Amino acid sequence: MSVPAEAAGQPKKAAAAAWIGSALEYYDFFIYGSAAALIFPKVFFDESDPATATLLSLATFGVAYAARPVGALFLGHFGDRAGRKKIMVFTLLLMGLSTFLIGCLPTRAQVGSLAPVLLVLCRILQGISAAGEQASANSMTLEHAPSNRRGFFTSFTLGGTQGGQLIATLVFIPIAALPENQLLSWGWRIPFWASVVVAVVGYVIRRRLEETPAFARQAATEGVVKLPLAVLLREHWADVLRVIGGALIASVSTIFTVWALAYATSDSVGMSRSSMLWVGALANVVALAAIPLWASLSDRIGRRPVFLIGSVGSAITMFLYLWAISTGNYPLTLLLGIVTFGVVYSAANGVWPSFYGEMFSTRVRLSGMAIGTQIGFAVAGFAVTFAAQIAGPDGTDWSSVALFTAALCVPPVITALSARETHKTPTDHLGEHATQRASQPERVTA
């Protein structure tokens, strides 16, 4: 297998493809979160009382996170065997299809209990797709990027994720403003049907991207690993545990995006759907600027301190944000929402693609990132369901939810304190500390 020349423009093309593809992919993923908080309790779980319906709906949001570790096992394996590009294309098409199908589902009033069952099945497909998306896009950008700017270039994947969340929020603002009968009958379906465009555009963009030089060199010289999972668990088990712990920081995102939205728009607080969606939209606008800035700072001072700032800061500011919601003061809620999610959380969110990816060697990088992050994200996904239970029967105990969120920020802090600093390590030498302690792995010639 020949090794392609590393064109000067490939790092920018890889970053652009990661940003656009992730934005399109996570547009699909996050419109489900908005619908789970605002729409699905009344469409798929309307036979239950409002509190129970909301709890069941938020549980379906977490189902995708439960499916993600399973998807990570398969997609990580094939990504380290067949390359990053093929997985990036596959995940995007799968997400587009599953999201479009959600928009076509009959309601509970039409087909009874079959409706929520079909909803869960589609959500599982979304989870499998998301399992390989970020790991493949992160591996692609990291392995194309210059060694001294890996933090900056890999941050475009998370910038795309925030961009997708912003687009999803902006789409839902006019939808949420529809009259109740139109919203619940056909209005909520429109954002899901738009995933057809998502799939087509993303496919065109990603098909034009070249495979990474690092993966091509690995395949051409030593050959790809026959069983990436076996090598990963033998040589990098401690780093996988670190990634799992670090990935729990995503709980801040899910509780901010889903539970806080449901709480703020509940009868106990009474904020409007549109005003709270604007909090998320503006916070994401700020995050789009903050993520590459934090990532660039990590290229200078290291991944660990920036990730630590985001982890500790998120625990504190989420408490303040949920308190602001409880007061019903919208300007204060808007300000603290932007600070919490747009600025502070972006420190951890912007640096983890390079922080986690640099823990692994090229031959198992996609597997390591996919499996480690998706196990952690699975916990983060169900954090919304746990938060709904912790908040009590009336859903007003925000302080307990804040303490729960802070507790989930402790493992990311431990990850930051225990990990090696790798921002100055050449790309081809990443992960060597684990390889040197392990026996020579079994390989198969490409």
MIROTOR-558973 format. One record per residue (C-alpha): z, x, y. Coordinates in steps of 0.2 Angstrom, whole numbers, padded with zeros to 4 digits, always signed. Layout:
<recs>
ZXY...
</recs>
This chain:
<recs>
+0000+0000+0000-0005+0008+0017+0007+0009+0031+0000+0001+0047+0001+0010+0063+0014+0005+0075+0005-0002+0090+0013+0000+0107+0013-0019+0110+0020-0025+0093+0039-0025+0099+0034-0037+0113+0024-0047+0101+0037-0048+0088+0050-0053+0101+0039-0066+0108+0035-0073+0091+0053-0073+0087+0058-0082+0103+0044-0095+0102+0046-0098+0084+0065-0100+0084+0064-0111+0099+0052-0123+0090+0062-0122+0074+0079-0125+0082+0072-0139+0093+0070-0148+0076+0088-0143+0071+0097-0148+0087+0089-0164+0090+0097-0169+0074+0114-0164+0081+0111-0175+0097+0106-0190+0086+0121-0187+0074+0133-0189+0089+0124-0203+0099+0112-0213+0087+0115-0211+0069+0132-0219+0068+0124-0236+0074+0108-0234+0064+0113-0227+0047+0132-0230+0046+0133-0246+0056+0143-0255+0042+0158-0245+0046+0170-0246+0060+0165-0234+0075+0177-0220+0071+0172-0219+0053+0154-0221+0057+0155-0206+0069+0164-0196+0056+0151-0200+0042+0137-0196+0054+0144-0179+0059+0147-0175+0041+0128-0177+0038+0126-0164+0052+0136-0152+0041+0126-0155+0026+0113-0144+0032+0125-0130+0034+0131-0132+0016+0113-0131+0010+0110-0115+0020+0119-0102+0009+0108-0109-0006+0092-0107+0005+0098-0090+0010+0099-0084-0008+0081-0088-0012+0073-0084+0005+0083-0068+0007+0077-0062-0010+0058-0066-0006+0059-0059+0012+0065-0042+0005+0052-0043-0009+0037-0051+0000+0040-0047+0018+0047-0055+0034+0031-0063+0040+0028-0075+0025+0046-0081+0026+0045-0084+0045+0029-0095+0042+0036-0104+0027+0053-0109+0036+0044-0116+0051+0032-0127+0041+0047-0134+0031+0057-0138+0046+0043-0147+0054+0040-0157+0039+0058-0162+0036+0061-0167+0054+0045-0177+0055+0051-0187+0039+0068-0191+0047+0058-0200+0061+0050-0210+0048+0066-0216+0039+0070-0234+0037+0087-0239+0044+0102-0246+0034+0098-0263+0040+0081-0262+0032+0085-0253+0015+0104-0253+0014+0113-0238+0006+0096-0229+0002+0094-0225+0021+0109-0213+0023+0104-0205+0006+0086-0201+0012+0094-0195+0028+0105-0182+0019+0090-0176+0008+0080-0173+0024+0094-0164+0032+0096-0153+0016+0078-0147+0019+0082-0143+0037+0096-0132+0031+0086-0123+0018+0073-0119+0032+0086-0113+0045+0093-0102+0032+0079-0090+0032+0073-0093+0050+0085-0082+0060+0087-0068+0047+0068-0066+0045+0065-0067+0064+0079-0055+0067+0073-0043+0054+0056-0043+0061+0061-0040+0079+0074-0026+0074+0062-0017+0063+0048-0017+0077+0060-0013+0091+0062+0005+0098+0079+0012+0092+0087+0012+0109+0083-0006+0113+0086-0015+0097+0099-0026+0105+0088-0032+0119+0073-0036+0108+0083-0044+0094+0091-0055+0107+0075-0065+0109+0078-0073+0093+0094-0081+0099+0086-0084+0116+0073-0094+0107+0087-0103+0098+0095-0108+0115+0078-0112+0121+0076-0124+0107+0092-0132+0110+0088-0134+0128+0071-0142+0124+0080-0154+0112+0093-0159+0125+0080-0162+0139+0070-0173+0127+0085-0183+0123+0090-0186+0141+0076-0199+0144+0078-0206+0127+0097-0208+0129+0093-0218+0145+0083-0231+0136+0090-0249+0134+0101-0250+0119+0090-0260+0108+0075-0249+0112+0085-0233+0109+0091-0239+0092+0075-0247+0086+0061-0234+0090+0066-0223+0104+0077-0211+0094+0062-0207+0082+0051-0200+0096+0059-0182+0096+0058-0181+0077+0039-0186+0077+0036-0172+0089+0039-0159+0076+0021-0161+0070+0016-0151+0086+0031-0139+0083+0024-0135+0066+0006-0132+0071+0010-0121+0086+0023-0111+0077+0011-0108+0062-0003-0102+0074+0009-0090+0083+0017-0082+0068+0001-0080+0057-0005-0068+0070+0010-0056+0069+0009-0040+0059+0022-0035+0045+0035-0023+0052+0032-0004+0050+0050-0001+0042+0046-0014+0028+0028-0007+0026+0035+0011+0025+0048+0005+0012+0036-0003+0001+0023+0011+0002+0035+0025-0002+0050+0020-0012+0044+0002-0017+0053-0014-0014+0069-0018-0022+0068-0028-0038+0084-0038-0036+0089-0037-0018+0105-0047-0021+0111-0035-0034+0109-0020-0023+0116-0030-0008+0132-0034-0017+0134-0016-0025+0131-0006-0009+0134-0018+0006+0148-0030+0000+0160-0025+0013+0147-0028+0027+0142-0045+0019+0160-0050+0021+0160-0044+0039+0145-0054+0043+0152-0070+0035+0168-0068+0046+0158-0064+0061+0146-0079+0059+0161-0091+0061+0159-0088+0079+0145-0102+0078+0159-0114+0076+0160-0113+0095+0142-0119+0096+0143-0133+0084+0159-0140+0092+0153-0138+0109+0136-0146+0105+0141-0160+0094+0160-0164+0094+0163-0162+0112+0148-0173+0116+0154-0187+0105+0172-0185+0112+0166-0185+0130+0155-0201+0128+0168-0210+0118+0177-0225+0125+0193-0215+0128+0184-0203+0140+0169-0214+0145+0157-0201+0152+0139-0206+0151+0127-0199+0138+0115-0193+0150+0128-0183+0161+0135-0174+0146+0117-0170+0140+0115-0162+0156+0130-0151+0153+0122-0144+0138+0105-0142+0146+0112-0132+0161+0123-0122+0150+0108-0117+0139+0098-0112+0155+0112-0100+0160+0112-0094+0142+0094-0090+0142+0097-0077+0156+0114-0071+0149+0109-0067+0131+0097-0053+0135+0109-0046+0148+0123-0045+0136+0111-0038+0123+0105-0025+0135+0123-0020+0139+0126-0018+0120+0112-0005+0120+0122+0005+0132+0140+0003+0127+0139-0003+0109+0138-0019+0099+0157-0020+0095+0164-0022+0113+0152-0035+0118+0154-0045+0102+0173-0044+0105+0172-0050+0123+0162-0066+0117+0174-0069+0102+0190-0068+0112+0183-0076+0127+0176-0091+0118+0193-0095+0110+0200-0096+0128+0186-0105+0137+0184-0118+0124+0202-0124+0126+0198-0125+0145+0182-0135+0142+0189-0148+0131+0204-0150+0143+0192-0153+0157+0183-0167+0146+0200-0175+0143+0203-0176+0162+0187-0186+0164+0182-0174+0179+0164-0172+0177+0161-0158+0190+0175-0148+0181+0168-0152+0164+0150-0146+0170+0157-0130+0177+0168-0125+0162+0154-0130+0150+0142-0118+0159+0155-0104+0159+0160-0107+0141+0143-0109+0132+0131-0102+0145+0141-0086+0149+0155-0081+0138+0149-0087+0121+0132-0079+0125+0140-0062+0123+0143-0064+0105+0128-0075+0102+0116-0062+0110+0122-0047+0101+0125-0053+0083+0107-0051+0078+0107-0032+0081+0126-0031+0076+0123-0039+0059+0106-0032+0056+0111-0014+0059+0124-0015+0045+0110-0015+0032+0096-0004+0026+0078-0011+0027+0077-0015+0008+0091-0028+0009+0092-0032+0027+0085-0049+0026+0096-0054+0011+0111-0047+0019+0109-0056+0036+0103-0072+0028+0117-0073+0015+0131-0067+0026+0127-0078+0041+0123-0094+0031+0140-0094+0022+0148-0092+0039+0137-0105+0047+0141-0117+0033+0159-0117+0038+0154-0118+0056+0143-0133+0052+0157-0143+0044+0169-0137+0058+0162-0153+0067+0168-0164+0053+0185-0156+0052+0187-0157+0071+0184-0176+0070+0198-0177+0058+0209-0166+0067+0207-0176+0083+0216-0191+0075+0211-0209+0072+0207-0212+0090+0198-0195+0092+0208-0190+0107+0218-0175+0101+0207-0162+0110+0221-0149+0110+0222-0148+0091+0203-0146+0091+0204-0132+0104+0217-0123+0093+0206-0126+0078+0191-0118+0087+0202-0103+0092+0208-0100+0074+0189-0099+0069+0187-0086+0082+0199-0074+0074+0188-0068+0059+0174-0063+0072+0187-0053+0081+0192-0044+0064+0173-0041+0061+0171-0033+0078+0187-0022+0076+0182-0016+0058+0164-0013+0059+0155+0003+0063+0146+0006+0079+0128+0008+0076+0119+0006+0092+0114+0024+0093+0109+0025+0074+0090+0028+0071+0082+0012+0063+0077+0022+0047+0095+0028+0045+0104+0011+0046+0114+0006+0031+0114+0024+0024+0133+0024+0024+0133+0011+0010+0119+0019+0000+0127+0036+0000+0142+0029-0009+0132+0019-0022+0122+0024-0037+0103+0025-0035+0097+0007-0035+0083+0000-0047+0066-0001-0039+0049-0007-0043+0033+0001-0036+0025-0010-0023
</recs>
